[in-house]
Amino acid sequence: MSRSPVRAAELAPERSREGEYGLSPDFWTHFHHQYWETQGVVLRQTLAQPLVTAAEAFEGLVSAGERYRAGRRAAPISFCIKHAVVQADVGLYLPAPTDDSLAAYAERVTSQIQGQRFGLVAEDVQGDDARLWLRLREFVKNLYAVTGWPGEKAKASVFLGNYRNTPFGVHRDRSAVFTFVLHGRKRILAWPRAFFKDKEDMTNRLGYERYRGEAAALEGEPGDIIYLPTGYWHIGEDASGLSMTVTLTLFMEPHVSPSLLAIAERMVQGRVEAANQAAADALRPGQRNSSRAGIARTVKRAAQALRSVGGDPTLGRSLTAYWLDHVTGAGFTAVPDPLPPRSLPDDAVLRGDPDHPVMWMAAGANELVCSANGHAFVLANGVGFVRVLRRINSGAPCRVKDLVTAHSGTVTRAGVAFVASRKDIRALLEKLYSLRALTDSP
């Protein structure tokens, strides 16, 4: 007869909240010292507001389902019946606008599969739901200050279902994981990285009962957050029937992502491996420096390294854009699409966010590579544009007409005239508004 799992550590930091969805630097410093990459812990009712409600997350899932069915979603969505992954007509099993609620969806899909248990995993859901992404950005802001930025990426996934245990069995991730419980109860059994070293390989297996008594049981209810370090073996279990969680996974090790590989492959032409190593070597020293100046130095080193290998003048611009997006996207490679274009009236008063500024770097003498909320674009290297960006990043309220009047015109630098017309300044403001770098000021 198996023994009960050991009770996991718990932490209830009510006085450490900062804003609705963030935690204070002091809290994260303590967390980093006590738990980070060391042991799992349940954070009890940690945030002032739930990161996202089950109803809000379900709205995001409906959006993800619609994008998936339309062929406009790159990230995978998996639907499992018991422990089998559905391969055909997956869209039929995903949330749709006709599903009025999470409960209605669960009832509909359970009927489709004749009452069997199911599980749904949608990855990179922050790209489908701007509200979720903005809240995650607030959550990680002070965390990154003590852990460093993800060397590869961050992503959020939704796990939804009434499965008896995780459809793909016992497993471990190469990422640290925060699991936000939204609906029902969530139980995770976890074993340290080295637990199965001299035992049978338990990867994607279900016969773990003999090891249950040596697992840590991390169980949470809505409002709780369950943390697991990188490489911990774990499996989720049914604790209350239907459950729904959002996981934040942080891939911390320096890693050249597929997007960067594609850039290198196009531009370096046969010297990809050397370019990748040069970029990785340049990025590694700056991983734990969370200041904007430190990030800028890291980007510059990486750009110089790859440019020296590839010999292509456009390579530095592409790499700069990639890493500026990494920073302004809070480490997420999938970010929400821009808002639809909107004409801004002269009397509109807008405000930037100094905690999440627009970033830019010069690309040669005539261009600026800019990025806002994970979306890069190129501007002429004009004084007027730079002054607009600095004013926006201050967080002070700005009237559209005043910005256009103050910063349009011609400036000569080193014998070169840079023109920023009123139309150009207005177009920049409208672009930044669509990228959520500007919001309406009360």
Backbone hydrogen bonds, N-H to C=O, Kabsch-Sander energy under -0.5 kcal/mol:
donor,donor_aa,acceptor,acceptor_aa,energy
6,V,215,A,-2.4
8,A,217,A,-1.5
9,A,40,G,-0.6
11,L,42,V,-2.5
14,E,12,A,-1.1
16,S,13,P,-2.1
17,R,14,E,-0.9
18,E,22,G,-2.4
22,G,18,E,-0.7
24,S,16,S,-3.3
28,W,24,S,-2.1
29,T,25,P,-2.3
30,H,26,D,-2.1
31,F,27,F,-2.9
32,H,28,W,-2.8
33,H,29,T,-1.9
34,Q,30,H,-2.5
35,Y,31,F,-3.2
36,W,31,F,-1.9
38,T,35,Y,-3.1
39,Q,35,Y,-1.9
41,V,227,Y,-1.5
42,V,9,A,-2.4
43,L,41,V,-0.6
43,L,225,I,-3.7
44,R,11,L,-2.4
44,R,42,V,-0.8
45,Q,43,L,-0.5
46,T,43,L,-0.6
46,T,223,G,-0.7
49,Q,20,E,-1.9
57,A,53,T,-2.8
58,F,54,A,-2.2
59,E,55,A,-1.8
60,G,56,E,-1.8
61,L,57,A,-2.0
62,V,58,F,-2.4
63,S,59,E,-2.0
64,A,60,G,-2.5
65,G,61,L,-2.9
66,E,62,V,-2.4
67,R,63,S,-2.4
68,Y,64,A,-2.5
69,R,65,G,-2.5
70,A,66,E,-1.6
71,G,68,Y,-1.4
72,R,67,R,-2.8
78,S,121,V,-3.0
80,C,119,G,-3.3
81,I,84,A,-2.6
82,K,80,C,-0.6
82,K,117,R,-2.1
84,A,81,I,-2.3
86,V,79,F,-3.1
92,L,89,D,-1.5
93,Y,90,V,-2.1
94,L,91,G,-1.1
99,D,96,A,-2.3
100,D,98,T,-0.9
105,Y,101,S,-2.4
106,A,102,L,-2.6
107,E,103,A,-2.2
108,R,104,A,-2.4
109,V,105,Y,-3.0
110,T,106,A,-2.0
111,S,107,E,-1.8
112,Q,108,R,-1.8
113,I,109,V,-1.5
114,Q,111,S,-1.5
115,G,110,T,-3.2
116,Q,113,I,-1.3
119,G,80,C,-2.1
120,L,160,L,-3.2
121,V,78,S,-2.6
122,A,158,V,-2.1
123,E,76,P,-2.1
123,E,121,V,-0.5
125,V,156,A,-2.1
127,G,124,D,-1.5
128,D,125,V,-1.4
129,D,125,V,-1.0
133,W,129,D,-2.2
134,L,130,A,-2.6
135,R,131,R,-1.6
136,L,132,L,-2.5
137,R,133,W,-2.4
138,E,134,L,-1.4
139,F,135,R,-2.1
140,V,136,L,-2.3
141,K,137,R,-0.8
142,N,138,E,-0.5
143,L,139,F,-0.5
144,Y,140,V,-2.9
145,A,141,K,-0.7
146,V,142,N,-0.5
146,V,143,L,-1.7
147,T,143,L,-2.1
148,G,144,Y,-2.3
149,W,287,Q,-1.8
151,G,252,M,-0.8
152,E,251,F,-2.2
153,K,251,F,-0.8
154,A,331,G,-2.0
155,K,249,T,-1.9
157,S,247,T,-2.0
158,V,122,A,-2.3
159,F,245,T,-2.3
160,L,120,L,-2.5
160,L,158,V,-0.5
161,G,243,S,-2.0
162,N,118,F,-1.4
163,Y,118,F,-0.8
166,T,236,G,-2.1
169,G,166,T,-2.5
170,V,205,R,-2.9
171,H,234,H,-2.0
173,D,232,Y,-0.5
176,A,250,L,-2.0
177,V,228,L,-2.5
178,F,248,L,-2.5
179,T,177,V,-0.5
179,T,226,I,-3.1
180,F,178,F,-0.6
180,F,246,V,-3.4
181,V,179,T,-0.6
181,V,224,D,-2.3
182,L,244,M,-2.6
183,H,244,M,-1.9
186,K,220,G,-2.7
187,R,237,E,-1.0
188,I,218,L,-2.8
189,L,235,I,-2.6
190,A,216,A,-2.2
191,W,233,W,-2.7
195,F,192,P,-1.7
197,K,194,A,-1.7
199,K,196,F,-1.4
202,M,200,E,-0.6
204,N,170,V,-3.5
205,R,202,M,-1.8
208,Y,206,L,-2.3
211,Y,208,Y,-2.1
212,R,209,E,-1.4
214,E,211,Y,-1.4
215,A,212,R,-1.8
216,A,190,A,-2.9
217,A,6,V,-3.2
218,L,188,I,-3.0
218,L,216,A,-0.7
219,E,217,A,-0.6
220,G,186,K,-2.7
223,G,181,V,-2.0
224,D,221,E,-2.7
225,I,43,L,-2.2
226,I,179,T,-2.7
227,Y,41,V,-3.1
227,Y,225,I,-0.5
228,L,177,V,-2.5
231,G,173,D,-2.5
232,Y,229,P,-1.5
233,W,191,W,-1.9
234,H,171,H,-2.6
235,I,189,L,-1.7
237,E,187,R,-2.7
238,D,164,R,-2.6
239,A,185,R,-0.7
239,A,237,E,-0.5
243,S,161,G,-2.4
244,M,183,H,-2.1
245,T,159,F,-2.4
246,V,180,F,-2.1
247,T,157,S,-2.9
248,L,178,F,-3.2
249,T,155,K,-2.9
249,T,247,T,-0.6
250,L,176,A,-2.7
251,F,153,K,-2.6
251,F,249,T,-0.6
252,M,250,L,-1.1
255,H,151,G,-1.0
257,S,255,H,-0.8
261,L,257,S,-2.3
262,A,258,P,-2.1
263,I,259,S,-1.7
264,A,260,L,-2.7
265,E,261,L,-2.9
266,R,262,A,-2.1
267,M,263,I,-2.0
268,V,264,A,-3.2
269,Q,264,A,-0.6
269,Q,265,E,-0.7
275,A,271,R,-1.9
276,N,272,V,-3.0
277,Q,273,E,-2.3
278,A,274,A,-2.1
279,A,275,A,-2.4
280,A,276,N,-2.7
281,D,277,Q,-2.7
282,A,278,A,-1.8
283,L,279,A,-2.2
284,R,280,A,-2.0
286,G,283,L,-1.2
287,Q,284,R,-1.3
289,N,286,G,-1.5
290,S,288,R,-0.9
295,I,291,S,-2.4
296,A,292,R,-2.5
297,R,293,A,-2.2
298,T,294,G,-2.1
299,V,295,I,-2.7
300,K,296,A,-2.3
301,R,297,R,-2.4
302,A,298,T,-2.5
303,A,299,V,-2.6
304,Q,300,K,-2.5
305,A,301,R,-2.4
306,L,302,A,-2.5
307,R,303,A,-2.5
308,S,304,Q,-2.2
309,V,305,A,-1.3
310,G,306,L,-3.1
311,G,307,R,-2.6
315,L,312,D,-1.7
316,G,312,D,-0.6
317,R,313,P,-0.6
318,S,314,T,-2.1
319,L,315,L,-2.7
320,T,316,G,-2.5
321,A,317,R,-2.5
322,Y,318,S,-2.2
323,W,319,L,-2.4
324,L,320,T,-2.4
325,D,321,A,-2.2
326,H,322,Y,-1.6
327,V,323,W,-1.7
328,T,324,L,-3.0
329,G,325,D,-2.0
330,A,327,V,-1.8
331,G,326,H,-3.0
332,F,329,G,-1.9
333,T,154,A,-0.7
335,V,333,T,-0.6
337,D,127,G,-0.6
339,L,434,S,-3.2
348,A,345,P,-1.7
350,L,348,A,-0.5
350,L,398,C,-3.3
351,R,439,T,-2.2
356,H,353,D,-1.4
359,M,371,S,-2.3
361,M,369,V,-2.0
363,A,367,E,-2.7
368,L,379,L,-3.0
369,V,361,M,-3.1
370,C,368,L,-0.6
370,C,377,F,-3.2
371,S,359,M,-2.4
372,A,375,H,-2.0
375,H,372,A,-1.2
376,A,374,G,-0.5
377,F,370,C,-2.4
379,L,368,L,-2.6
381,N,366,N,-2.0
382,G,380,A,-2.6
386,V,382,G,-1.9
387,R,383,V,-2.4
388,V,384,G,-2.0
389,L,385,F,-2.4
390,R,386,V,-2.4
391,R,387,R,-2.3
392,I,388,V,-2.5
393,N,389,L,-2.4
394,S,390,R,-0.9
394,S,391,R,-0.6
395,G,392,I,-1.5
396,A,391,R,-0.6
398,C,350,L,-3.1
400,V,348,A,-2.4
401,K,346,D,-2.4
403,L,399,R,-2.3
404,V,400,V,-2.5
405,T,401,K,-2.4
406,A,402,D,-2.5
407,H,403,L,-1.9
408,S,404,V,-1.1
409,G,420,A,-2.9
411,V,418,F,-2.6
413,R,416,V,-3.1
416,V,413,R,-2.1
418,F,411,V,-3.5
419,V,417,A,-0.5
420,A,409,G,-2.9
420,A,418,F,-0.5
425,I,421,S,-2.4
426,R,422,R,-2.3
427,A,423,K,-2.4
428,L,424,D,-2.1
429,L,425,I,-2.3
430,E,426,R,-2.5
431,K,427,A,-2.1
432,L,428,L,-2.6
433,Y,429,L,-2.1
434,S,430,E,-1.9
435,L,431,K,-1.5
436,R,433,Y,-1.4
437,A,432,L,-2.3
438,L,432,L,-1.1
439,T,351,R,-2.1
441,S,349,V,-2.9
